[in-house]
Amino acid sequence: MENLDKDIQKKIDDWLTSSYDVETRGAVQKLIDDQAETELIDSFYKDLEFGTGGLRGIMGVGSNRMNKYTIGKATQGLSNYLKKQFPDQEIKVAVAYDSRNNSQSFGHLVAQVFAANGIKVYLFDELRPTPMLSFAIRHFGCQSGVMLTASHNPKEYNGYKAYWNDGSQLTAPHDENVIDEVNAIASVKDIQFEGNSQNIIPVGEEIDQIYIDANKALSIHPEAMREQKDLKIVYSPIHGTGITIVPKMLASWGFENVTVVTEQATPDGNFPTVIYPNPEEEDAMALAKKKGEEIDADLVLATDPDADRVGIAVKNSRGQFQLLNGNQIGSLLIYYVLSAKSDLQQLGQNPYIVKTIVTSNLQADIADHYHVTHYETLTGFKYIGELITKLGDSAQYLAGGEESYGYLVGDLVRDKDAPNSCAFLAEMTAYFKSKGKTVYDVLLEIYQEFGCYQEKLISLTKKGKAGAEEIQAMMAGLRQNLPTKLGGIEVKEIRDYQLSQATDMKTGDKKEITLPKSDVLQFITTDGDVISARPSGTEPKIKFYCSVKGILQDKKDYLNLQHILEEKVDRMMKDIVG
């Protein structure tokens, strides 16, 4: 196999030694015997790294795969770092896992490594959503935690989300410091796999009610739920963890007419009814949408496997069920929370919302209207969680989220929270219905008041080592050939988050971007349109985001205006993506 360089070959040879178990050595040898050169290169050309979502990759043998050794090494490195950060203290961590293949066994492996390092482990005894791991860290006073999940990735993937003591995923400097500790582990013999079971404390169903009650206390209009207790809701967990908590959460909030999509109710890491278990995808929402049509539902909800993201469908002005995109869902939630709290004079002291740099500016416009501060962070909810912790009691976090269907109302956790979002989306729908309005009616009212935003996301998948190199080349090409026009409209500003620099294209003036460095390019036109380009931190993809804005005078003009804006988006995207 002529394309294996010496570093890759050295790693392969190492994985064939007795340091690795018989099953692992056999799997590596089979790849060699099968002359699976591409698979060997992709499995060994690098070590898995923390991205915006932590450690994530395809399951299998190799240093670039999710397996007992890469997970064990990550956990040993995290254990070493925790012992340095919290000397002479009892160190506690929480560990949870989702419905993916191997998640439970990986979770128990992680708990064993922590326990072998003398760390007390609160281990969920059954699968639970990611936000409950964040909640548990804060509830039990842990210094760290780990969630075994690959979120909405295809079934071949699994992942390892590492958290800090505030319940947020690792950010600087801890993320890089943990990687340094992991890289300092010279041999798998340095990983302590055999734990002391006395250090592992099971976490059972008792935490469910604590989490549900804490969320219920955040409700803004409980009277709307009492009035609309028969609101027809369809819910699908898409074979994931949401089934363990979302129905109970909705029932606790007073909703008595929740229909669960039975075909997707059983947790199953093979996700048999979908290709991608992602509520952003039409295919993943199809069964829930169909059930909504059958029962004439008021709201259709679906969560991804680890229940940190939620997608919805509502009836449009023609009576047809329509999926809303992540920007629309987030904007509706922020509008509901801010308008409702403003009416009740409950905005609090120094209220604020948070969105990411690729999330719709509609949310900033809504916040400005209600005199609520809005902050922007890099992509990745860990940055939102970090900001909530940083501001602490000096300001009041109300709501926030990402265009990728992850939201959080209130600050009980430091991660996107689908059960929390489902409850508030249901409450919002009930409240609007009590006023004689549908969710879609309110969305168009928002567009009339704040401007009609149209967004589009194009994701290009580039797998393996060759794909990673292609993505790097695409970003380099954009930087070398900066567009001066997009769709015939002049670019007035370019923001390069890698250089921490914003450039005025007319004057050449440069301003510093104060966010952490990140491989993101943004192009802002004279019309105020925004196109962003960034490699995904959790998937082998490069993503292009476009947002344009028009003026909606009358609701009846929406479909025509939407068509005009979509054509504008397509012209602009063509100049970037080709």
Residue pairs with C-beta under 8 A, 6 or more apart in sequence:
1 32
1 35
1 37
1 40
3 37
3 41
4 12
4 37
4 40
4 41
7 45
8 40
8 41
8 44
8 45
11 44
11 62
11 63
12 28
12 32
12 40
12 44
15 24
15 25
15 28
15 44
15 61
15 62
15 63
16 25
16 28
16 29
17 25
19 187
19 188
19 189
20 28
20 69
20 188
24 61
24 67
24 68
24 69
27 60
27 61
28 61
28 62
31 39
31 40
31 43
31 61
32 40
38 464
40 62
41 464
41 465
42 62
42 64
42 463
42 464
42 465
43 60
43 61
43 62
43 63
43 64
43 65
44 62
44 63
44 64
45 64
45 465
46 63
46 64
46 465
47 63
47 64
47 70
47 182
47 183
48 55
48 56
48 57
48 63
48 64
48 65
48 66
48 70
48 74
49 55
49 179
50 162
50 170
50 175
50 178
50 179
51 536
51 537
51 538
52 378
52 379
52 380
52 382
52 536
52 537
52 538
53 151
53 159
53 161
53 169
53 380
53 537
53 538
54 159
54 160
54 161
54 162
54 169
54 170
55 66
55 70
55 71
55 74
55 159
55 160
55 161
55 162
56 66
56 150
56 151
56 153
56 157
56 158
56 159
56 160
56 538
56 539
57 64
57 65
57 66
57 70
57 157
57 158
57 159
58 65
58 66
58 156
58 157
59 65
59 66
59 67
59 101
59 102
59 156
59 157
59 158
60 66
60 67
61 67
63 70
66 102
66 106
66 150
66 157
66 158
66 159
66 160
68 106
68 109
68 193
69 188
69 191
71 106
71 109
71 110
71 160
72 109
72 113
72 188
72 191
72 193
73 182
73 185
73 188
73 191
74 160
74 162
74 178
74 182
75 109
75 110
75 113
75 114
75 146
75 191
76 113
76 117
76 182
76 185
76 190
76 191
76 192
77 178
77 179
77 181
77 182
77 183
77 184
77 185
78 144
78 146
78 162
78 178
78 181
78 182
79 113
79 114
79 117
79 119
79 192
80 117
80 181
80 184
80 185
81 174
81 177
81 178
81 181
82 91
82 93
82 119
82 143
82 144
83 91
83 117
85 143
86 143
89 143
90 120
91 118
91 119
91 120
91 143
91 144
92 119
92 120
92 121
92 122
92 140
92 141
92 142
92 143
93 114
93 119
93 120
93 121
93 122
93 137
93 142
93 143
93 144
93 145
93 146
94 121
94 122
94 123
94 124
94 133
94 136
94 137
94 140
94 142
94 145
94 146
94 163
94 203
95 107
95 110
95 111
95 114
95 121
95 122
95 123
95 124
95 133
95 145
95 146
95 147
95 148
96 107
96 123
96 124
96 127
96 128
96 130
96 132
96 133
96 136
96 145
96 146
96 147
96 148
96 203
97 103
97 104
97 106
97 107
97 124
97 127
97 128
97 147
97 148
97 149
98 127
98 129
98 130
98 147
98 148
98 149
98 240
98 241
98 305
98 306
98 307
99 127
99 239
99 240
99 241
99 267
99 268
99 269
99 305
100 148
100 149
100 150
100 155
100 157
100 158
100 269
100 305
101 155
101 158
101 269
101 270
102 158
102 269
103 127
103 148
103 149
103 158
103 269
104 127
104 148
106 148
106 158
106 160
107 123
107 124
107 146
107 148
108 123
109 193
110 146
110 148
110 160
111 121
111 123
111 195
111 200
112 193
112 194
112 195
112 200
113 191
113 192
113 193
113 195
114 121
114 195
114 199
115 121
115 195
115 196
115 197
115 198
115 199
115 200
116 192
116 193
116 194
116 195
116 196
117 192
118 196
118 199
119 199
120 199
120 201
121 199
121 200
121 201
122 136
122 140
122 142
122 201
122 203
123 200
123 201
123 202
123 203
124 132
124 133
124 136
124 202
124 203
125 202
125 203
125 204
126 204
126 205
126 244
127 241
127 244
127 267
128 241
128 244
128 245
129 241
129 242
129 244
129 245
129 303
129 306
129 307
129 308
129 417
129 418
129 419
130 147
130 149
130 151
130 161
130 241
130 306
130 307
130 308
130 415
130 416
131 307
131 308
131 408
131 413
131 415
131 416
131 417
131 418
131 419
131 420
132 207
132 208
132 211
132 245
132 419
133 145
133 146
133 147
133 161
133 163
133 415
134 145
134 163
134 167
134 168
134 385
134 413
134 414
134 415
134 417
135 167
135 207
135 211
135 214
135 412
135 413
136 142
136 145
136 203
136 207
137 144
137 145
137 163
137 165
137 166
137 167
138 166
138 167
138 412
138 413
138 414
139 207
139 210
142 165
143 164
143 165
144 162
144 163
144 164
144 165
145 162
145 163
145 167
146 160
146 161
146 162
146 163
147 160
147 161
147 163
147 306
148 158
148 159
148 160
148 161
149 158
149 159
149 161
149 305
149 306
150 157
150 158
150 159
150 305
150 538
151 159
151 304
151 305
151 306
151 308
151 309
151 538
152 276
152 277
152 278
152 279
152 280
152 304
152 305
152 309
153 159
153 276
153 538
153 539
154 275
154 276
154 277
155 269
155 270
155 271
155 277
159 538
161 169
162 169
162 170
162 175
162 178
163 169
163 170
163 414
163 415
164 170
164 171
164 174
166 385
166 389
166 414
167 385
167 413
167 414
167 415
168 382
168 385
168 386
168 388
168 389
168 414
168 415
169 380
169 381
169 382
169 385
169 414
169 415
170 178
170 382
171 382
171 383
171 386
172 516
185 191
208 244
208 245
208 248
211 245
211 412
211 419
212 245
212 248
212 249
212 252
213 252
214 412
215 249
215 410
215 412
215 419
215 420
215 423
216 252
216 253
216 423
218 409
218 410
218 412
218 420
218 424
219 225
219 253
219 423
219 427
220 336
220 337
220 340
220 341
220 344
220 346
220 427
221 340
221 427
221 430
221 431
222 253
222 254
224 427
224 430
224 431
224 434
225 253
225 254
225 255
225 426
225 427
225 430
226 254
227 430
227 434
228 429
228 430
228 431
228 433
228 434
229 254
229 255
229 256
229 257
230 256
230 257
231 255
231 257
231 298
231 299
231 426
231 429
231 430
231 433
232 257
232 259
232 295
232 296
232 297
232 298
232 299
233 250
233 255
233 257
233 258
233 259
233 297
233 298
233 299
233 300
233 301
233 426
234 258
234 259
234 260
234 261
234 288
234 291
234 292
234 295
234 297
234 299
234 300
234 301
235 242
235 246
235 247
235 250
235 258
235 259
235 260
235 261
235 288
235 300
235 301
235 302
235 303
235 422
236 260
236 261
236 264
236 265
236 285
236 287
236 288
236 291
236 301
236 302
236 303
237 243
237 246
237 260
237 264
237 265
237 267
237 302
237 303
237 307
238 264
238 271
238 273
238 274
238 277
238 279
238 284
238 302
238 303
238 304
238 305
239 264
239 266
239 267
239 268
239 269
239 270
239 271
239 272
239 273
239 274
239 277
239 305
240 267
240 277
240 303
240 304
240 305
240 306
240 307
241 267
241 305
241 306
241 307
242 303
242 307
242 418
242 419
242 422
243 260
243 265
243 266
243 267
245 307
245 419
246 301
246 303
246 307
246 418
246 419
246 422
247 258
247 260
249 419
249 420
249 422
249 423
250 258
250 422
250 423
250 426
251 258
253 423
253 426
253 427
255 426
255 430
259 291
259 295
259 297
261 287
261 288
261 291
261 302
263 273
263 287
264 273
264 274
264 287
264 288
264 302
269 305
271 277
271 305
273 287
274 281
274 283
274 284
275 281
275 283
275 284
276 283
276 284
277 284
277 304
277 305
278 284
278 304
278 309
279 285
279 302
279 303
279 304
279 309
279 310
279 311
279 405
280 309
280 311
280 325
280 326
280 404
280 405
282 323
284 302
284 311
285 300
285 302
285 311
285 313
285 323
288 300
288 301
288 302
288 313
289 300
289 313
289 321
289 323
291 297
291 300
292 299
292 300
292 313
292 321
293 321
297 321
298 314
298 429
298 433
298 438
299 312
299 314
299 425
299 426
299 429
299 439
300 312
300 313
300 314
300 321
301 310
301 311
301 312
301 422
301 425
301 426
302 310
302 311
302 312
303 309
303 310
303 311
303 418
303 419
303 422
304 310
304 405
304 418
307 418
307 419
308 381
308 406
308 415
308 416
308 417
308 418
309 404
309 405
309 406
309 416
309 418
310 329
310 405
310 407
310 418
310 421
310 422
310 425
311 323
311 324
311 326
311 329
311 405
312 323
312 324
312 329
312 425
312 439
313 321
313 322
313 323
313 324
314 321
314 322
314 324
314 429
314 438
314 439
314 440
315 321
315 322
315 438
315 440
316 322
316 440
317 440
317 444
317 555
317 558
322 440
324 332
324 439
324 443
325 403
325 455
326 359
326 401
326 402
326 403
326 404
326 405
326 406
327 359
327 360
327 362
327 363
327 403
327 453
327 455
327 547
328 443
329 405
329 407
329 425
330 355
330 359
330 360
330 363
330 401
330 402
330 403
330 407
331 360
331 362
331 363
331 366
331 443
331 446
331 453
332 425
332 428
332 439
332 442
332 443
332 446
333 399
333 401
333 407
333 409
333 421
333 424
333 425
333 428
334 353
334 363
334 366
334 367
334 398
334 399
334 400
334 401
335 366
335 442
335 446
336 424
336 427
336 428
336 431
336 432
337 398
337 399
337 409
337 424
338 347
338 353
338 366
338 367
338 370
338 372
338 398
338 399
339 370
340 431
341 347
341 348
341 351
341 398
342 370
347 370
347 372
347 396
347 398
348 396
348 398
349 395
349 396
350 373
350 394
350 395
350 396
351 372
351 373
351 395
351 396
351 398
352 367
352 372
352 373
352 374
352 375
352 391
352 395
352 396
352 397
352 398
353 363
353 367
353 372
353 373
353 374
353 375
353 397
353 398
353 399
353 400
354 374
354 375
354 376
354 377
354 384
354 387
354 388
354 397
354 400
354 401
355 363
355 364
355 374
355 375
355 376
355 377
355 400
355 401
355 402
356 376
356 377
356 378
356 379
356 380
356 383
356 384
356 402
356 403
357 376
357 377
357 378
357 379
357 497
357 515
357 520
357 522
357 532
358 379
358 402
358 403
358 520
358 532
358 534
358 543
358 545
359 401
359 402
359 403
360 403
360 453
360 455
360 547
361 453
361 530
361 547
361 549
362 446
362 450
362 451
362 453
363 374
364 374
364 376
365 450
365 451
366 446
366 450
367 373
367 374
368 374
369 449
369 450
372 398
373 395
375 387
376 515
377 383
377 384
377 386
377 387
377 515
378 497
378 515
378 516
378 518
378 520
379 402
379 518
379 520
379 534
379 537
380 402
380 537
381 401
381 402
381 406
381 408
381 415
381 416
382 415
383 516
384 400
384 401
384 402
384 408
385 413
385 414
385 415
386 414
388 397
388 411
388 414
389 414
391 397
397 410
397 411
398 409
398 410
399 407
399 408
399 409
399 410
400 407
400 408
401 407
401 408
401 416
401 421
402 416
403 455
403 457
403 545
406 416
406 418
407 416
407 417
407 420
407 421
408 415
408 416
408 417
408 420
408 421
409 417
409 420
409 421
409 424
410 420
412 420
413 420
428 439
429 439
432 438
432 439
432 441
432 442
437 445
444 552
444 555
444 558
445 555
447 453
447 552
447 558
448 552
448 553
448 554
448 555
451 549
451 550
451 551
451 552
452 549
452 550
452 551
452 552
452 558
452 561
452 562
452 565
453 547
453 548
453 549
454 547
454 548
454 549
454 550
454 562
454 565
454 566
454 568
454 569
455 545
455 546
455 547
455 548
455 569
456 545
456 546
456 566
456 569
456 570
456 573
457 543
457 544
457 545
457 546
458 543
458 544
458 546
458 573
458 577
459 536
459 539
459 541
459 542
459 543
459 544
460 541
460 542
460 543
460 544
460 577
461 467
461 539
461 540
461 541
462 468
462 470
462 471
462 540
462 541
462 542
463 540
464 540
467 540
468 540
471 535
471 540
471 541
471 542
472 535
474 533
474 542
475 519
475 521
475 533
475 535
475 542
478 521
478 533
478 576
479 496
479 521
482 491
482 494
483 491
483 523
483 575
483 576
484 490
484 491
484 505
485 491
485 575
486 523
486 525
486 529
486 531
486 571
486 572
486 575
486 576
487 568
487 571
487 572
487 574
487 575
488 571
489 525
489 526
489 527
489 529
489 572
490 505
490 525
490 526
491 505
491 523
491 524
491 525
491 526
492 504
492 505
492 506
492 524
492 525
492 526
493 502
493 503
493 504
493 505
493 523
493 524
494 502
494 503
494 505
494 521
494 522
494 523
494 524
495 501
495 502
495 503
495 513
495 520
495 521
495 522
495 524
496 502
496 503
496 513
496 520
496 521
497 513
497 515
497 517
497 518
497 519
497 520
497 521
497 522
498 517
498 518
498 519
498 520
498 521
499 517
500 512
500 513
500 514
500 515
500 517
501 510
501 511
501 512
501 513
502 510
502 511
502 512
502 513
503 509
503 510
504 510
504 511
518 534
519 534
519 535
520 532
520 533
520 534
521 532
521 533
521 534
522 530
522 531
522 532
522 533
523 530
523 531
523 532
523 576
524 530
525 572
527 548
527 549
528 549
529 546
529 547
529 548
529 549
529 568
529 572
530 545
530 546
530 547
531 544
531 545
531 546
531 547
531 572
531 573
531 576
532 543
532 544
532 545
532 546
533 542
533 543
533 544
533 545
533 576
534 542
534 543
534 545
535 541
535 542
535 543
536 542
536 543
544 573
544 576
544 577
546 569
546 572
546 573
548 565
548 568
548 569
548 572
549 565
550 561
550 564
550 565
551 561
552 558
552 561
